[in-house]
Amino acid sequence: MKLKFRDKLIIAVVYDVLDIPMFFLNGLTFGIAGEVYDLIGMALGLYLIGPLGLLNAWELLDVSNTIELFPTMTVLVLYSHFRR
């Protein structure tokens, strides 16, 4: 199923908003919740925008999860739409 840009953007914004609590929840789960959520985000990025969505994997590199506060998925969806 081909998603429209608006739908992709809504999914990306919701994902990034839900990513913010992972910054706080990560301390309670010893880093596991944040890493699992980032893996889900990598797969979601691949589904939404193709190989460019794998750039969302850079959040996996930060074990402190301070990058969680940056709306990576939203920026990638906007970039993929406007680069054409």
N, CA, C and O atoms as a printed pandas DataFrame, in Angstrom:
     atom_number atom_name residue_name chain_id  residue_number  x_coord  y_coord  z_coord
0              1         N          MET        A               1    0.829   -1.178    0.000
1              2        CA          MET        A               1    0.000    0.000    0.000
2              3         C          MET        A               1    0.878    1.247    0.000
3              4         O          MET        A               1    1.775    1.383    0.832
4              5         N          LYS        A               2    0.619    2.139   -0.920
5              6        CA          LYS        A               2    1.386    3.366   -1.047
6              7         C          LYS        A               2    0.780    4.433   -0.146
7              8         O          LYS        A               2   -0.395    4.775   -0.279
8              9         N          LEU        A               3    1.578    4.949    0.758
9             10        CA          LEU        A               3    1.105    5.992    1.657
10            11         C          LEU        A               3    1.331    7.364    1.044
11            12         O          LEU        A               3    2.318    7.587    0.343
12            13         N          LYS        A               4    0.422    8.269    1.309
13            14        CA          LYS        A               4    0.587    9.650    0.866
14            15         C          LYS        A               4    1.559   10.353    1.806
15            16         O          LYS        A               4    1.822    9.894    2.918
16            17         N          PHE        A               5    2.085   11.480    1.330
17            18        CA          PHE        A               5    3.050   12.244    2.123
18            19         C          PHE        A               5    2.453   12.641    3.471
19            20         O          PHE        A               5    3.122   12.548    4.500
20            21         N          ARG        A               6    1.202   13.081    3.465
21            22        CA          ARG        A               6    0.551   13.513    4.702
22            23         C          ARG        A               6    0.511   12.374    5.721
23            24         O          ARG        A               6    0.775   12.589    6.903
24            25         N          ASP        A               7    0.183   11.176    5.269
25            26        CA          ASP        A               7    0.118   10.029    6.165
26            27         C          ASP        A               7    1.499    9.670    6.715
27            28         O          ASP        A               7    1.647    9.348    7.894
28            29         N          LYS        A               8    2.496    9.732    5.852
29            30        CA          LYS        A               8    3.862    9.454    6.299
30            31         C          LYS        A               8    4.303   10.468    7.347
31            32         O          LYS        A               8    4.937   10.114    8.341
32            33         N          LEU        A               9    3.962   11.721    7.116
33            34        CA          LEU        A               9    4.355   12.766    8.053
34            35         C          LEU        A               9    3.654   12.591    9.400
35            36         O          LEU        A               9    4.268   12.780   10.450
36            37         N          ILE        A              10    2.385   12.234    9.369
37            38        CA          ILE        A              10    1.654   12.009   10.620
38            39         C          ILE        A              10    2.272   10.845   11.402
39            40         O          ILE        A              10    2.461   10.941   12.615
40            41         N          ILE        A              11    2.581    9.761   10.715
41            42        CA          ILE        A              11    3.203    8.607   11.373
42            43         C          ILE        A              11    4.557    8.991   11.958
43            44         O          ILE        A              11    4.889    8.595   13.075
44            45         N          ALA        A              12    5.340    9.762   11.206
45            46        CA          ALA        A              12    6.665   10.168   11.675
46            47         C          ALA        A              12    6.573   11.075   12.897
47            48         O          ALA        A              12    7.346   10.920   13.843
48            49         N          VAL        A              13    5.644   12.011   12.888
49            50        CA          VAL        A              13    5.498   12.919   14.030
50            51         C          VAL        A              13    5.042   12.153   15.270
51            52         O          VAL        A              13    5.552   12.385   16.366
52            53         N          VAL        A              14    4.089   11.246   15.099
53            54        CA          VAL        A              14    3.631   10.441   16.232
54            55         C          VAL        A              14    4.778    9.589   16.771
55            56         O          VAL        A              14    4.952    9.475   17.985
56            57         N          TYR        A              15    5.555    8.997   15.877
57            58        CA          TYR        A              15    6.701    8.195   16.309
58            59         C          TYR        A              15    7.685    9.047   17.114
59            60         O          TYR        A              15    8.151    8.628   18.174
60            61         N          ASP        A              16    7.999   10.243   16.608
61            62        CA          ASP        A              16    8.962   11.102   17.303
62            63         C          ASP        A              16    8.425   11.617   18.636
63            64         O          ASP        A              16    9.187   11.770   19.591
64            65         N          VAL        A              17    7.140   11.882   18.710
65            66        CA          VAL        A              17    6.559   12.325   19.982
66            67         C          VAL        A              17    6.605   11.186   21.003
67            68         O          VAL        A              17    6.891   11.416   22.177
68            69         N          LEU        A              18    6.328    9.976   20.564
69            70        CA          LEU        A              18    6.404    8.830   21.470
70            71         C          LEU        A              18    7.844    8.460   21.811
71            72         O          LEU        A              18    8.088    7.735   22.775
72            73         N          ASP        A              19    8.793    8.955   21.026
73            74        CA          ASP        A              19   10.207    8.688   21.264
74            75         C          ASP        A              19   10.734    9.502   22.444
75            76         O          ASP        A              19   11.703    9.098   23.087
76            77         N          ILE        A              20   10.119   10.624   22.731
77            78        CA          ILE        A              20   10.583   11.486   23.825
78            79         C          ILE        A              20   10.505   10.784   25.182
79            80         O          ILE        A              20   11.472   10.854   25.942
80            81         N          PRO        A              21    9.391   10.104   25.527
81            82        CA          PRO        A              21    9.377    9.402   26.826
82            83         C          PRO        A              21   10.424    8.299   26.940
83            84         O          PRO        A              21   10.791    7.908   28.048
84            85         N          MET        A              22   10.908    7.796   25.807
85            86        CA          MET        A              22   11.943    6.763   25.857
86            87         C          MET        A              22   13.223    7.300   26.509
87            88         O          MET        A              22   13.991    6.539   27.098
88            89         N          PHE        A              23   13.445    8.602   26.402
89            90        CA          PHE        A              23   14.608    9.216   27.045
90            91         C          PHE        A              23   14.531    9.010   28.557
91            92         O          PHE        A              23   15.546    8.731   29.196
92            93         N          PHE        A              24   13.346    9.144   29.126
93            94        CA          PHE        A              24   13.166    8.983   30.566
94            95         C          PHE        A              24   12.970    7.523   30.961
95            96         O          PHE        A              24   13.449    7.091   32.010
96            97         N          LEU        A              25   12.268    6.765   30.125
97            98        CA          LEU        A              25   11.997    5.359   30.403
98            99         C          LEU        A              25   13.259    4.511   30.290
99           100         O          LEU        A              25   13.359    3.440   30.889
100          101         N          ASN        A              26   14.200    4.996   29.531
101          102        CA          ASN        A              26   15.436    4.246   29.303
102          103         C          ASN        A              26   16.199    3.998   30.596
103          104         O          ASN        A              26   16.813    2.945   30.766
104          105         N          GLY        A              27   16.162    4.957   31.499
105          106        CA          GLY        A              27   16.860    4.784   32.771
106          107         C          GLY        A              27   16.231    3.708   33.645
107          108         O          GLY        A              27   16.923    3.045   34.418
108          109         N          LEU        A              28   14.943    3.541   33.523
109          110        CA          LEU        A              28   14.241    2.541   34.325
110          111         C          LEU        A              28   14.424    1.124   33.790
111          112         O          LEU        A              28   14.341    0.154   34.544
112          113         N          THR        A              29   14.671    1.010   32.494
113          114        CA          THR        A              29   14.781   -0.324   31.883
114          115         C          THR        A              29   16.220   -0.667   31.508
115          116         O          THR        A              29   16.455   -1.593   30.731
116          117         N          PHE        A              30   17.174    0.066   32.051
117          118        CA          PHE        A              30   18.600   -0.168   31.810
118          119         C          PHE        A              30   18.962   -0.101   30.333
119          120         O          PHE        A              30   19.836   -0.835   29.873
120          121         N          GLY        A              31   18.297    0.772   29.590
121          122        CA          GLY        A              31   18.635    1.000   28.193
122          123         C          GLY        A              31   17.939    0.099   27.190
123          124         O          GLY        A              31   18.064    0.309   25.984
124          125         N          ILE        A              32   17.216   -0.890   27.658
125          126        CA          ILE        A              32   16.618   -1.861   26.745
126          127         C          ILE        A              32   15.450   -1.256   25.972
127          128         O          ILE        A              32   15.341   -1.458   24.763
128          129         N          ALA        A              33   14.575   -0.516   26.655
129          130        CA          ALA        A              33   13.387    0.043   25.997
130          131         C          ALA        A              33   13.774    0.996   24.870
131          132         O          ALA        A              33   13.172    0.964   23.796
132          133         N          GLY        A              34   14.758    1.828   25.103
133          134        CA          GLY        A              34   15.189    2.778   24.085
134          135         C          GLY        A              34   15.769    2.102   22.857
135          136         O          GLY        A              34   15.505    2.514   21.728
136          137         N          GLU        A              35   16.553    1.074   23.079
137          138        CA          GLU        A              35   17.176    0.370   21.956
138          139         C          GLU        A              35   16.143   -0.394   21.131
139          140         O          GLU        A              35   16.223   -0.416   19.903
140          141         N          VAL        A              36   15.186   -1.012   21.793
141          142        CA          VAL        A              36   14.126   -1.731   21.078
142          143         C          VAL        A              36   13.285   -0.746   20.272
143          144         O          VAL        A              36   12.932   -1.017   19.124
144          145         N          TYR        A              37   12.967    0.390   20.872
145          146        CA          TYR        A              37   12.179    1.408   20.180
146          147         C          TYR        A              37   12.945    1.947   18.967
147          148         O          TYR        A              37   12.341    2.233   17.932
148          149         N          ASP        A              38   14.260    2.085   19.088
149          150        CA          ASP        A              38   15.066    2.544   17.957
150          151         C          ASP        A              38   15.106    1.505   16.838
151          152         O          ASP        A              38   15.112    1.866   15.662
152          153         N          LEU        A              39   15.135    0.236   17.187
153          154        CA          LEU        A              39   15.082   -0.819   16.163
154          155         C          LEU        A              39   13.742   -0.785   15.430
155          156         O          LEU        A              39   13.693   -0.950   14.211
156          157         N          ILE        A              40   12.663   -0.572   16.171
157          158        CA          ILE        A              40   11.352   -0.439   15.546
158          159         C          ILE        A              40   11.339    0.790   14.633
159          160         O          ILE        A              40   10.772    0.750   13.541
160          161         N          GLY        A              41   11.960    1.869   15.079
161          162        CA          GLY        A              41   12.041    3.087   14.270
162          163         C          GLY        A              41   12.837    2.879   12.994
163          164         O          GLY        A              41   12.513    3.454   11.955
164          165         N          MET        A              42   13.865    2.070   13.069
165          166        CA          MET        A              42   14.650    1.788   11.875
166          167         C          MET        A              42   13.803    1.033   10.852
167          168         O          MET        A              42   13.842    1.342    9.661
168          169         N          ALA        A              43   13.049    0.056   11.310
169          170        CA          ALA        A              43   12.169   -0.697   10.407
170          171         C          ALA        A              43   11.053    0.192    9.868
171          172         O          ALA        A              43   10.693    0.092    8.695
172          173         N          LEU        A              44   10.508    1.055   10.710
173          174        CA          LEU        A              44    9.461    1.976   10.277
174          175         C          LEU        A              44    9.996    2.962    9.242
175          176         O          LEU        A              44    9.319    3.264    8.258
176          177         N          GLY        A              45   11.201    3.459    9.462
177          178        CA          GLY        A              45   11.817    4.359    8.494
178          179         C          GLY        A              45   12.049    3.690    7.156
179          180         O          GLY        A              45   11.854    4.304    6.107
180          181         N          LEU        A              46   12.462    2.447    7.187
181          182        CA          LEU        A              46   12.656    1.687    5.958
182          183         C          LEU        A              46   11.330    1.522    5.217
183          184         O          LEU        A              46   11.286    1.628    3.991
184          185         N          TYR        A              47   10.256    1.265    5.951
185          186        CA          TYR        A              47    8.937    1.113    5.340
186          187         C          TYR        A              47    8.432    2.443    4.774
187          188         O          TYR        A              47    7.890    2.479    3.669
188          189         N          LEU        A              48    8.605    3.523    5.518
189          190        CA          LEU        A              48    8.040    4.811    5.094
190          191         C          LEU        A              48    8.789    5.442    3.925
191          192         O          LEU        A              48    8.166    5.925    2.980
192          193         N          ILE        A              49   10.118    5.442    3.982
193          194        CA          ILE        A              49   10.872    6.195    2.976
194          195         C          ILE        A              49   11.977    5.402    2.300
195          196         O          ILE        A              49   12.812    5.984    1.607
196          197         N          GLY        A              50   12.002    4.110    2.482
197          198        CA          GLY        A              50   12.990    3.297    1.791
198          199         C          GLY        A              50   14.344    3.314    2.478
199          200         O          GLY        A              50   14.429    3.529    3.687
200          201         N          PRO        A              51   15.406    3.086    1.709
201          202        CA          PRO        A              51   16.749    2.997    2.289
202          203         C          PRO        A              51   17.182    4.241    3.072
203          204         O          PRO        A              51   17.988    4.142    3.997
204          205         N          LEU        A              52   16.655    5.392    2.709
205          206        CA          LEU        A              52   16.979    6.610    3.452
206          207         C          LEU        A              52   16.526    6.509    4.903
207          208         O          LEU        A              52   17.122    7.127    5.785
208          209         N          GLY        A              53   15.481    5.738    5.153
209          210        CA          GLY        A              53   14.972    5.552    6.506
210          211         C          GLY        A              53   15.940    4.838    7.421
211          212         O          GLY        A              53   15.806    4.912    8.643
212          213         N          LEU        A              54   16.921    4.145    6.849
213          214        CA          LEU        A              54   17.921    3.476    7.673
214          215         C          LEU        A              54   18.828    4.471    8.389
215          216         O          LEU        A              54   19.544    4.098    9.318
216          217         N          LEU        A              55   18.803    5.725    7.968
217          218        CA          LEU        A              55   19.572    6.743    8.683
218          219         C          LEU        A              55   19.056    6.949   10.098
219          220         O          LEU        A              55   19.758    7.497   10.948
220          221         N          ASN        A              56   17.833    6.511   10.347
221          222        CA          ASN        A              56   17.293    6.591   11.693
222          223         C          ASN        A              56   18.072    5.685   12.654
223          224         O          ASN        A              56   17.931    5.809   13.871
224          225         N          ALA        A              57   18.879    4.792   12.122
225          226        CA          ALA        A              57   19.673    3.886   12.949
226          227         C          ALA        A              57   20.758    4.622   13.726
227          228         O          ALA        A              57   21.357    4.051   14.636
228          229         N          TRP        A              58   21.020    5.879   13.382
229          230        CA          TRP        A              58   22.040    6.625   14.126
230          231         C          TRP        A              58   21.631    6.784   15.585
231          232         O          TRP        A              58   22.487    7.013   16.440
232          233         N          GLU        A              59   20.332    6.665   15.886
233          234        CA          GLU        A              59   19.880    6.734   17.272
234          235         C          GLU        A              59   20.340    5.519   18.065
235          236         O          GLU        A              59   20.438    5.582   19.291
236          237         N          LEU        A              60   20.624    4.414   17.382
237          238        CA          LEU        A              60   21.127    3.228   18.072
238          239         C          LEU        A              60   22.552    3.425   18.585
239          240         O          LEU        A              60   22.967    2.767   19.539
240          241         N          LEU        A              61   23.292    4.318   17.962
241          242        CA          LEU        A              61   24.686    4.528   18.342
242          243         C          LEU        A              61   24.837    5.274   19.666
243          244         O          LEU        A              61   25.875    5.189   20.322
244          245         N          ASP        A              62   23.796    6.003   20.049
245          246        CA          ASP        A              62   23.854    6.802   21.277
246          247         C          ASP        A              62   23.259    6.011   22.437
247          248         O          ASP        A              62   22.038    5.894   22.548
248          249         N          VAL        A              63   24.106    5.474   23.289
249          250        CA          VAL        A              63   23.612    4.655   24.395
250          251         C          VAL        A              63   22.980    5.498   25.499
251          252         O          VAL        A              63   22.214    4.973   26.307
252          253         N          SER        A              64   23.285    6.791   25.548
253          254        CA          SER        A              64   22.673    7.651   26.566
254          255         C          SER        A              64   21.274    8.098   26.155
255          256         O          SER        A              64   20.524    8.627   26.975
256          257         N          ASN        A              65   20.921    7.887   24.889
257          258        CA          ASN        A              65   19.609    8.219   24.335
258          259         C          ASN        A              65   19.247    9.696   24.436
259          260         O          ASN        A              65   18.071   10.039   24.556
260          261         N          THR        A              66   20.246   10.571   24.389
261          262        CA          THR        A              66   19.940   11.998   24.342
262          263         C          THR        A              66   19.495   12.419   22.945
263          264         O          THR        A              66   18.864   13.464   22.789
264          265         N          ILE        A              67   19.814   11.625   21.936
265          266        CA          ILE        A              67   19.384   11.909   20.566
266          267         C          ILE        A              67   17.872   11.704   20.426
267          268         O          ILE        A              67   17.264   12.181   19.468
268          269         N          GLU        A              68   17.275   11.001   21.374
269          270        CA          GLU        A              68   15.836   10.752   21.323
270          271         C          GLU        A              68   15.049   12.057   21.260
271          272         O          GLU        A              68   13.922   12.076   20.765
272          273         N          LEU        A              69   15.616   13.120   21.743
273          274        CA          LEU        A              69   14.907   14.394   21.789
274          275         C          LEU        A              69   14.906   15.113   20.447
275          276         O          LEU        A              69   14.255   16.148   20.315
276          277         N          PHE        A              70   15.615   14.597   19.448
277          278        CA          PHE        A              70   15.646   15.183   18.105
278          279         C          PHE        A              70   14.669   14.424   17.207
279          280         O          PHE        A              70   14.689   13.193   17.191
280          281         N          PRO        A              71   13.811   15.131   16.456
281          282        CA          PRO        A              71   12.797   14.462   15.623
282          283         C          PRO        A              71   13.375   13.887   14.331
283          284         O          PRO        A              71   13.094   14.393   13.245
284          285         N          THR        A              72   14.163   12.853   14.445
285          286        CA          THR        A              72   14.863   12.274   13.309
286          287         C          THR        A              72   13.922   11.794   12.204
287          288         O          THR        A              72   14.113   12.125   11.034
288          289         N          MET        A              73   12.920   11.024   12.572
289          290        CA          MET        A              73   12.030   10.447   11.568
290          291         C          MET        A              73   11.278   11.534   10.797
291          292         O          MET        A              73   11.118   11.440    9.580
292          293         N          THR        A              74   10.823   12.556   11.504
293          294        CA          THR        A              74   10.103   13.652   10.849
294          295         C          THR        A              74   11.002   14.373    9.858
295          296         O          THR        A              74   10.576   14.687    8.746
296          297         N          VAL        A              75   12.230   14.635   10.249
297          298        CA          VAL        A              75   13.175   15.317    9.360
298          299         C          VAL        A              75   13.459   14.457    8.125
299          300         O          VAL        A              75   13.542   14.980    7.014
300          301         N          LEU        A              76   13.607   13.156    8.309
301          302        CA          LEU        A              76   13.872   12.274    7.171
302          303         C          LEU        A              76   12.690   12.210    6.206
303          304         O          LEU        A              76   12.880   12.191    4.990
304          305         N          VAL        A              77   11.470   12.177    6.745
305          306        CA          VAL        A              77   10.293   12.153    5.875
306          307         C          VAL        A              77   10.183   13.464    5.103
307          308         O          VAL        A              77    9.896   13.458    3.906
308          309         N          LEU        A              78   10.409   14.579    5.777
309          310        CA          LEU        A              78   10.363   15.879    5.087
310          311         C          LEU        A              78   11.444   15.965    4.016
311          312         O          LEU        A              78   11.188   16.436    2.907
312          313         N          TYR        A              79   12.638   15.516    4.343
313          314        CA          TYR        A              79   13.740   15.550    3.378
314          315         C          TYR        A              79   13.424   14.681    2.169
315          316         O          TYR        A              79   13.648   15.097    1.032
316          317         N          SER        A              80   12.907   13.477    2.401
317          318        CA          SER        A              80   12.634   12.576    1.283
318          319         C          SER        A              80   11.544   13.131    0.375
319          320         O          SER        A              80   11.536   12.857   -0.825
320          321         N          HIS        A              81   10.635   13.898    0.932
321          322        CA          HIS        A              81    9.552   14.468    0.126
322          323         C          HIS        A              81   10.041   15.663   -0.696
323          324         O          HIS        A              81    9.708   15.787   -1.874
324          325         N          PHE        A              82   10.826   16.534   -0.077
325          326        CA          PHE        A              82   11.215   17.773   -0.736
326          327         C          PHE        A              82   12.494   17.671   -1.551
327          328         O          PHE        A              82   12.863   18.635   -2.222
328          329         N          ARG        A              83   13.175   16.546   -1.516
329          330        CA          ARG        A              83   14.401   16.418   -2.332
330          331         C          ARG        A              83   14.092   16.178   -3.798
331          332         O          ARG        A              83   14.984   16.302   -4.638
332          333         N          ARG        A              84   12.863   15.841   -4.127
333          334        CA          ARG        A              84   12.482   15.568   -5.516
334          335         C          ARG        A              84   12.419   16.820   -6.312
335          336         O          ARG        A              84   12.113   16.780   -7.504
